[in-house]
C-alpha cells in the first residue's frame, strides 16, 4: 500500500452519501491529476449476511453525480485498499481532458450497513518532461504521464529517446465535504398529498352518498300505471345516453298482443326518462294479451326539453316470465327530420337476428363498459339500479391511488435518477427498463388487493329494504335487491329468447290486486283521453311550444 497524499477526510455514515468538491489550483496543462480515495472502518463488527460491502464513488464536473451521469466511477472494497495496485481507488484525469482551474465533484456512497467509514481524499499531479539541449529548457512534447503513476513513482509514455524526468507535486487545493441535510421528522409533501386525497374523498363521499340515496328512493318504487287488472306486465324503458336524450314530456304506451291490446297507458314516475336512465313500470289488463308483438310509444311534447331519444323497450309478461324486446334507437322529436318530426312510433318485436347484430352488441357493450364497468367514469353516471354504489366506487378509486402511492414509495431511491444529466432534454425522460420494471412489480402487488375489494363491493347487497319509508297509495314497493342486479337492467340488451334473463327470475315480493289505483298524474280513462286524437291536434303539438333541438 503506497503512500497517500491526503487533502481532507470525513466520516460517512452507513448507507449514506456525502458530496465532495475538489478545487485544485491551476497547474501545467501537460500534467495529469490523480484523485485518490481511501477509507477505514470505524467499527469492526461484521454482518455475515452482507457480502462484499464497498464504497461507491462517482466523479463528474457537475454537482451530486450518480451512476447515470458520472464521467467515471469506482467501487472500492477493503481488499483493494490492501493491495499494491492503487488504480482501483484512484481517479486519473489525463492531460488535455481536464480544465486546469476546474472543479471536480465526488459522490461518496457507503454500502456498509454495519459500520461508518472515515474516508480520506488525496490528490497529486504528475508531469513528465525532457531537457531540450537546443533551447536549454525542459519541454513536455511527446511525453504523457500514465495512470500507473503513484505518489512514490512516476510512469511516463514517450515517443522519443531523450533524457527525461518526472515530477510529482501535491498542489494547493480546497477539498470541501458536503453532508446531506438531516431528514426532518415529517415529510410535509407526503402529508399534504395524503391530506388532499382524504379531504377530496370525504367531500366526494358526502355528495355521492346523497346521490345514492336519491337513486334508491327513486328505484325502490315501481309505478303502477293505468287501470287495474288480473294480468300484469312489466315495462322497461331505456333512454339514450347522449347529450339531451332525456325528455320532460309525458310518455304513453300501448301494447299489441296476439289476443288483444292493452289500451293507452301513461308512463309516469319520479325523475323518469332522464338521460341514460332505465325506468321500470307496471301495467295491468283485464284479459291476457298473449304474446306481445308490437308496441306504440309516444309523448305529448310538453316541457322545456321534450325531445326524447328512445333506445329500447322491454316488455315482460309476469304470468309467463316471457320478455320481448323492441329496438327503437330514434329521436321522438318534432325537429327530427329523419322520422318526419313525429313524437310517436310503432315498433314491432325485435327478432333474435336483430338483437345479435355485431354493431348493436358493440355499442351496447361499450355503453355498459363506460357507465358501469369503468370504475372512474361510473362514479358520476353509474346505473341507478346497480348494487355497486357511487360511494363504493369512489372508495375503490381512492384505494387504488393510495395503494400505488405506497407501492411506489417502497421503491423510492432504489431506482437511479438520470434527470440531472447534462444531456439534451429529450434524454431526460425518466423512462427506462428500471422504471418499467418498477411499474410492473407495483401493479402486480397492488391490483390483487384492489380487485378483491372491488369484487366484495360488487357482490354486496343493498341494506335498503322496501318498507323503510312510506310510499304513496297505489305504488307497490318491492325489495330493492330484486332489482339491483347487474344484468339486463343496467347492462346491454343481450337478454332475449335463448339468452339470460337474470333480473326478473325471482318472484315479485308484493302482489297487486285488481283494484290497484293508478298514479294521479293523468286521467286513466281511455274514453276521456284518446292519445291519437291529441297527438294529431295542431293546437297541442303545434308551433306554439318553444322548439328545442335534441342537443
C-alpha atoms as one frame of an Amber mdcrd trajectory, in Angstrom:
protein
   0.000   0.000   0.000   1.773   3.077  -1.263   1.940   6.464   0.380  -1.026
   8.774   0.272  -1.425  12.449  -0.493  -4.191  13.396   1.961  -6.082  16.602
   1.370  -9.127  16.065   3.581 -11.165  13.427   5.389 -14.712  12.948   6.640
 -16.921  10.304   8.241 -19.582   8.720   6.031 -22.437   7.073   7.986 -23.659
   3.591   7.000 -25.867   3.540   3.913 -25.386   7.282   3.409 -23.890   9.616
   0.833 -21.509  12.547   1.183 -20.569  15.012  -1.531 -17.009  16.249  -2.074
 -15.960  19.337  -4.017 -12.294  19.377  -5.077 -10.896  22.638  -6.432  -7.183
  22.273  -7.316  -5.053  25.283  -8.105  -4.042  25.925 -11.706  -1.090  23.814
 -12.848   0.729  22.878 -16.021  -1.806  21.748 -18.683   0.502  18.830 -19.537
   0.258  17.447 -16.006  -2.109  14.649 -15.062  -4.342  14.898 -11.999  -4.764
  11.962  -9.627  -7.657  11.812  -7.106  -7.090   9.075  -4.559  -9.686   7.818
  -2.060  -9.087   5.517   0.874 -11.170   4.664   3.915 -11.014   2.864   7.225
 -13.760   1.183   9.229 -14.829   2.805  12.469 -16.427  -0.413  13.724 -15.037
  -3.916  13.457 -18.471  -5.501  13.803 -19.264  -7.568  10.729 -22.594  -8.862
   9.476 -22.182 -12.173   7.623 -25.413 -11.625   5.694 -23.858  -8.590   3.967
 -21.394  -9.992   1.399 -18.660  -7.794  -0.050 -19.668  -4.281   1.021 -17.979
  -1.417  -0.780 -17.705   2.349  -1.115 -19.150   3.672  -4.382 -17.516   6.846
  -5.730 -18.858   8.835  -8.716 -16.879  11.611 -10.420 -18.275  14.435 -12.553
 -17.821  18.132 -13.198 -21.444  18.776 -12.082 -22.729  18.576  -8.533 -24.011
  15.346  -6.990 -23.093  12.881  -9.733 -24.730   9.467  -9.783 -24.286   6.194
 -11.611 -26.144   7.519 -14.663 -24.481  10.860 -15.308 -20.980  10.371 -13.894
 -17.878  10.558 -16.057 -16.064   7.886 -14.018 -16.881   5.638 -11.081 -15.172
   3.261  -8.660 -16.346   0.526  -6.319 -13.705   0.390  -3.616 -13.581  -2.729
  -1.436 -11.455  -3.330   1.633  -9.220  -5.913  -0.006  -8.384  -3.474  -2.816
  -7.016  -0.957  -0.322  -4.585  -3.544   0.995  -3.131  -4.355  -2.439  -0.137
  -2.842  -4.214  -2.178  -1.562  -7.174  -3.585   1.870  -6.402  -5.636   2.223
  -9.586  -8.897   0.669  -8.187  -9.210   3.591  -5.741  -7.585   6.388  -7.794
  -9.150   8.562 -10.500  -6.719   9.687 -13.205  -7.591  12.754 -15.268  -5.250
  12.745 -18.247  -3.650  15.908 -19.684  -5.765  17.522 -22.342  -9.015  16.211
 -20.839  -9.145  18.373 -17.761  -9.657  22.005 -17.021  -6.555  23.232 -15.164
  -8.648  25.524 -12.989 -11.794  23.416 -12.937 -13.776  21.957 -10.073 -14.498
  18.267  -9.590 -17.398  16.735  -7.695 -17.353  13.367  -5.981 -20.305  11.425
  -4.606 -19.237   9.037  -1.831 -21.955   6.445  -1.178 -21.368   3.860   1.523
 -22.808   0.381   1.002 -21.831  -0.721   4.508 -24.753  -1.497   6.814 -22.804
  -2.126   9.974 -20.048   0.492  10.176 -19.342   4.118   9.421 -16.354   4.943
   7.215 -13.637   7.523   7.628 -12.889   8.497   4.032  -9.695  10.319   3.065
  -9.453  12.223  -0.212  -5.983  12.938  -1.601  -4.723  14.398  -4.867  -1.428
  14.898  -6.662  -0.250  15.823 -10.149   2.299  14.054 -12.340   4.354  15.816
 -15.018   6.772  14.158 -17.470   9.427  16.380 -19.178  12.609  16.109 -21.218
  15.520  18.544 -21.440  15.898  20.276 -24.812  19.588  20.948 -25.387  18.774
  23.286 -28.276  16.532  25.513 -26.188  18.273  24.672 -22.923  14.955  24.180
 -21.118  12.567  21.444 -20.004   9.818  20.540 -22.518   6.786  18.219 -22.381
   6.213  17.412 -26.073   6.000  13.684 -26.718   5.744  12.764 -23.021   2.492
  11.817 -21.268   2.029  10.660 -17.652   0.076   7.413 -17.191  -2.446   6.308
 -14.568   0.066   3.817 -13.151   1.825   6.820 -11.591   1.725   6.683  -7.784
   2.794   9.247  -5.175   6.188   7.496  -4.996   6.797   6.552  -8.628   6.126
   8.235 -11.970   5.277   6.245 -15.102   5.502   8.112 -18.425   4.860   7.331
 -22.067   7.399   8.821 -24.514   7.709   8.986 -28.297  11.402   9.875 -28.443
  14.609   8.724 -26.793  15.875  11.676 -24.873  16.913  12.432 -21.376  13.700
  12.974 -19.485  12.470  13.170 -15.934   9.256  13.411 -13.967   7.907  15.414
 -11.072   5.161  14.640  -8.575   3.511  17.611  -6.960   0.744  17.974  -4.405
  -0.957  21.205  -5.476  -2.627  23.547  -3.032  -6.283  22.745  -3.189  -9.560
  23.001  -1.388 -11.476  19.842  -0.500 -14.952  20.574   0.782 -17.212  17.829
   2.101 -20.957  18.333   1.636 -23.139  16.393   4.042 -26.843  15.980   3.187
 -29.278  17.770   5.407 -30.715  15.550   8.129 -34.120  14.217   7.260 -36.894
  16.044   9.056 -39.247  14.148  11.290 -42.176  14.754   8.947 -42.310  14.932
   5.186 -44.718  17.774   4.510 -45.084  16.898   0.837 -46.314  13.423   1.756
 -48.546  14.872   4.463 -50.025  17.386   2.036 -50.622  14.713  -0.605 -52.361
  12.387   1.842 -54.415  15.248   3.284 -55.597  16.364  -0.155 -56.582  12.794
  -1.034 -58.506  12.280   2.204 -60.281  15.645   2.078 -61.222  15.110  -1.563
 -62.560  11.662  -0.762 -64.533  12.943   2.243 -66.206  15.692   0.204 -66.951
  13.309  -2.652 -68.344  10.704  -0.251 -70.849  13.193   1.183 -72.042  14.285
  -2.262 -72.117  10.776  -3.711 -73.947   9.417  -0.669 -76.719  11.925  -1.285
 -76.919  10.896  -4.947 -77.071   7.222  -3.939 -79.975   7.951  -1.611 -81.811
   9.763  -4.397 -81.297   6.781  -6.702 -82.563   4.313  -4.103 -85.571   6.480
  -3.318 -86.457   6.581  -6.994 -85.895   2.960  -7.988 -87.400   1.349  -4.875
 -90.905   2.247  -6.074 -92.237   0.607  -9.244 -95.035   2.847 -10.571 -98.280
   1.072 -11.412 -99.784   2.905 -14.380-103.371   2.868 -15.598-106.315   0.719
 -14.548-106.042  -2.459 -12.545-106.460  -5.904 -13.941-105.730  -9.546 -13.482
-102.848  -9.834 -15.950 -99.700  -7.891 -15.085 -96.992  -6.664 -17.452 -93.703
  -5.011 -16.657 -92.251  -2.390 -18.998 -88.604  -1.290 -19.012 -87.844   1.877
 -20.966 -84.195   2.705 -21.757 -83.381   6.319 -22.624 -80.297   7.097 -24.695
 -77.037   8.220 -23.140 -76.181  11.074 -25.484 -76.478  14.723 -24.570 -80.099
  15.911 -24.358 -81.528  12.396 -24.736 -83.888  12.752 -21.776 -87.330  14.303
 -22.031 -89.579  16.468 -19.878 -92.701  15.377 -21.729 -95.327  12.859 -20.584
 -94.884   9.439 -22.158 -97.513   6.856 -23.036 -97.504   3.329 -24.409 -99.860
   0.729 -25.870 -99.150  -2.994 -26.088-100.370  -5.104 -29.000-100.636  -8.822
 -28.361-101.789 -11.842 -30.280-105.007 -11.918 -28.219-105.735  -8.242 -27.680
-104.489  -4.759 -26.875-103.716  -3.093 -23.584-105.179   0.285 -24.372-103.368
   3.538 -23.787-101.285   3.631 -20.637 -99.464   6.713 -19.333 -95.967   6.038
 -18.017 -95.027   8.333 -15.194 -92.572   8.145 -12.344 -90.217  10.195 -10.218
 -87.409  11.651 -12.364 -88.285   9.279 -15.194 -86.895   9.355 -18.745 -83.678
  11.149 -17.922 -80.508  10.722 -19.908 -79.080   7.191 -19.679 -81.911   6.088
 -17.372 -83.692   2.749 -17.255 -87.234   3.186 -15.939 -89.470   0.325 -14.822
 -93.282   0.486 -14.891 -96.135  -1.952 -14.411 -99.495  -2.089 -16.124-102.413
  -4.481 -15.884-105.120  -5.660 -18.261-108.395  -7.481 -17.562-107.557 -10.140
 -20.161-104.381 -11.760 -21.424-102.706 -10.155 -24.422-100.924 -13.309 -25.440
 -97.510 -12.876 -26.979 -96.758  -9.146 -27.303 -95.790  -8.496 -30.905 -95.860
  -4.695 -31.191 -95.874  -1.544 -29.098 -96.834   2.023 -29.732 -94.980   4.696
 -27.769 -95.408   8.483 -27.783 -95.055  11.665 -25.745 -97.040  14.910 -25.596
 -94.172  17.296 -26.493 -94.544  19.225 -23.217 -91.881  20.861 -21.094 -88.688
  22.770 -21.763 -86.899  19.827 -23.385 -89.479  17.455 -24.896 -87.152  15.823
 -27.447 -86.521  12.212 -26.451 -84.082   9.604 -27.716 -85.606   6.206 -27.002
 -83.108   3.373 -27.097 -85.214   0.274 -26.467 -88.224  -1.082 -24.577 -88.527
  -4.456 -22.859 -91.978  -5.881 -22.060 -92.205  -8.788 -19.637 -95.305 -10.864
 -19.107 -95.349 -11.530 -15.348 -97.606 -14.528 -15.836 -95.284 -16.410 -18.192
 -91.961 -14.633 -17.409 -91.557 -14.062 -21.165 -89.581 -10.972 -22.215 -89.965
  -9.267 -25.574 -87.519  -6.674 -26.897 -88.395  -3.662 -29.013 -85.471  -1.791
 -30.555 -86.053   1.885 -31.342 -82.815   3.932 -31.298 -84.546   7.017 -32.683
 -85.424  10.548 -31.675 -89.075  11.257 -30.932 -88.979  14.965 -31.637 -90.825
  17.472 -33.802 -87.467  18.785 -35.010 -86.098  15.463 -36.233 -86.433  15.182
 -39.991 -85.454  11.520 -40.122 -88.835  10.408 -38.757 -90.847  13.288 -40.201
 -90.982  15.238 -36.933 -93.232  12.652 -35.246 -93.369  12.143 -31.493 -94.940
   8.674 -31.695 -93.746   5.405 -33.136 -94.980   1.872 -33.645 -92.239  -0.675
 -33.026 -92.502  -4.397 -33.857 -90.847  -7.000 -31.669 -87.153  -7.453 -32.419
 -86.010 -10.713 -33.905 -83.141 -12.713 -32.489 -81.040 -11.863 -35.537 -81.572
  -8.133 -34.958 -80.522  -8.467 -31.337 -77.382 -10.335 -32.307 -76.110  -7.744
 -34.790 -72.455  -7.111 -34.091 -72.754  -3.334 -34.332 -75.619  -3.260 -31.843
 -73.807  -5.551 -29.444 -70.634  -3.475 -29.710 -72.453  -0.233 -28.898 -74.300
  -1.878 -26.012 -71.122  -3.318 -24.535 -69.261  -0.029 -24.902 -72.085   1.748
 -23.129 -72.037  -0.762 -20.301 -68.259  -0.534 -20.086 -68.272   3.251 -19.767
 -71.167   3.640 -17.322 -70.849   0.523 -15.180 -67.544  -1.310 -15.595 -65.212
   1.703 -15.804 -64.543   2.446 -12.160 -63.638   6.115 -12.685 -66.243   7.190
 -15.247 -69.070   5.373 -13.468 -68.622   7.317 -10.222 -70.817  10.126 -11.501
 -73.018   8.363 -14.045 -73.411   4.834 -12.755 -76.611   2.798 -13.409 -79.179
   3.718 -10.716 -80.160   0.080 -10.131 -76.635  -1.192  -9.717 -75.688  -2.662
  -6.342 -72.297  -1.011  -6.682 -72.963   2.436  -5.202 -71.179   5.651  -6.038
 -69.541   5.818  -2.607 -68.165   2.317  -3.051 -66.818   3.187  -6.491 -65.143
   6.332  -5.118 -63.683   4.234  -2.291 -62.146   1.854  -4.823 -60.689   4.800
  -6.748 -59.036   6.382  -3.711 -57.869   2.942  -2.561 -56.192   2.344  -5.914
 -54.443   5.731  -5.757 -53.210   5.175  -2.192 -52.012   1.647  -2.944 -49.984
   2.849  -5.907 -48.544   5.728  -3.863 -47.485   3.299  -1.151 -46.068   0.753
  -3.587 -44.050   3.394  -5.431 -42.781   4.851  -2.140 -41.170   1.493  -1.359
 -39.049   1.846  -4.493 -38.076   5.450  -3.817 -34.299   5.808  -4.030 -33.768
   2.268  -5.314 -34.008   3.185  -8.994 -31.394   5.669 -10.195 -32.427   9.096
 -11.403 -30.953  10.244 -14.706 -32.872  13.514 -14.755 -29.817  15.520 -13.688
 -27.665  14.510 -16.609 -26.102  17.153 -18.789 -27.540  15.702 -21.996 -30.351
  17.125 -24.115 -33.858  17.460 -22.745 -35.101  14.571 -24.888 -32.826  12.208
 -22.969 -34.130  13.257 -19.541 -37.457  11.449 -19.760 -37.444   9.151 -16.693
 -38.435   6.083 -18.701 -36.044   3.187 -18.583 -36.043  -0.541 -18.072 -35.797
   0.024 -14.315 -38.824   2.320 -14.135 -40.874  -0.015 -16.338 -39.935  -2.947
 -14.109 -40.924  -0.968 -11.008 -44.288  -0.145 -12.581 -44.944  -3.781 -13.425
 -43.976  -5.005  -9.965 -46.104  -2.306  -8.299 -49.090  -3.305 -10.436 -48.637
  -6.975  -9.556 -48.597  -6.062  -5.854 -51.460  -3.534  -5.936 -54.046  -4.999
  -8.290 -54.800  -8.251  -6.398 -55.749  -6.248  -3.295 -57.727  -3.765  -5.379
 -59.585  -6.486  -7.296 -60.550  -8.284  -4.076 -62.066  -5.098  -2.634 -63.768
  -4.401  -5.962 -65.235  -7.916  -6.047 -66.568  -7.632  -2.484 -68.260  -4.322
  -3.248 -69.828  -5.625  -6.460 -71.168  -8.719  -4.707 -72.538  -6.851  -1.676
 -76.296  -6.472  -1.297 -78.173  -3.291  -0.572 -79.205  -2.580   3.015 -82.258
  -0.626   1.921 -85.496  -2.539   2.424 -88.776  -1.807   0.769 -90.695  -0.979
   3.912 -88.383   1.576   5.497 -90.257   4.640   4.301 -93.892   5.258   3.464
 -94.922   5.393  -0.181 -97.993   6.821  -1.859-101.003   4.586  -2.203-101.118
   2.595  -5.369 -97.338   2.449  -5.779 -96.216  -1.081  -4.957 -92.935  -1.293
  -3.073 -90.550  -4.132  -3.881 -87.428  -5.428  -2.193 -84.680  -3.293  -3.669
 -82.352  -6.286  -4.136 -84.824  -7.840  -6.531 -83.974  -5.040  -8.931 -80.435
  -4.112  -8.002 -78.922  -6.663 -10.322 -76.091  -6.038 -12.792 -77.673  -7.945
 -15.646 -80.315  -6.909 -18.132 -81.349  -3.863 -16.128 -78.244  -1.793 -16.468
 -76.116  -3.704 -18.907 -76.594  -4.230 -22.575 -79.788  -5.525 -24.110 -78.378
  -9.007 -24.502 -81.314 -10.812 -22.914 -83.819 -12.431 -25.223 -85.060 -15.891
 -26.063 -82.066 -18.175 -25.750 -80.050 -15.767 -23.550 -80.040 -14.989 -19.837
 -82.844 -13.111 -18.127 -81.422 -12.635 -14.651 -83.092  -9.538 -13.391 -86.600
 -10.944 -13.180 -86.231 -14.644 -12.451 -87.292 -14.191  -8.831 -90.940 -13.758
  -7.969 -92.287 -10.339  -7.037 -92.363  -9.732  -3.316 -95.710  -7.986  -3.444
 -98.778  -8.725  -5.483-101.227  -6.188  -6.748-104.960  -6.545  -6.534-107.261
  -5.758  -9.415-108.419  -2.569  -7.746-104.932  -1.055  -7.555-105.006   2.657
  -8.210-103.012   4.419 -10.810-100.694   7.329 -10.208-102.636  10.565 -10.018
-100.898  12.317 -12.844-103.045  11.642 -15.917-106.668  10.595 -16.304-106.602
   6.863 -16.830-109.926   6.526 -18.594-109.495   5.637 -22.233-112.839   7.267
 -23.052-111.761  10.713 -21.845-108.183  10.572 -23.126-107.623   9.376 -26.676
-103.929   9.762 -27.484-104.036   9.570 -31.275-106.534  12.426 -31.404-104.452
  14.520 -29.016-101.277  13.964 -30.991-102.977  14.921 -34.249-104.414  18.123
 -32.803-102.295  21.056 -34.043-103.333  23.151 -31.050-101.400  20.792 -28.798
 -98.437  19.768 -30.938 -98.322  22.944 -32.992 -95.771  25.699 -33.166 -96.929
  27.450 -30.013 -94.366  25.490 -27.988 -90.770  26.579 -27.863 -88.745  24.198
 -30.011 -85.587  22.738 -28.572 -83.194  20.553 -30.520 -82.012  17.222 -29.286
 -78.678  18.731 -28.352
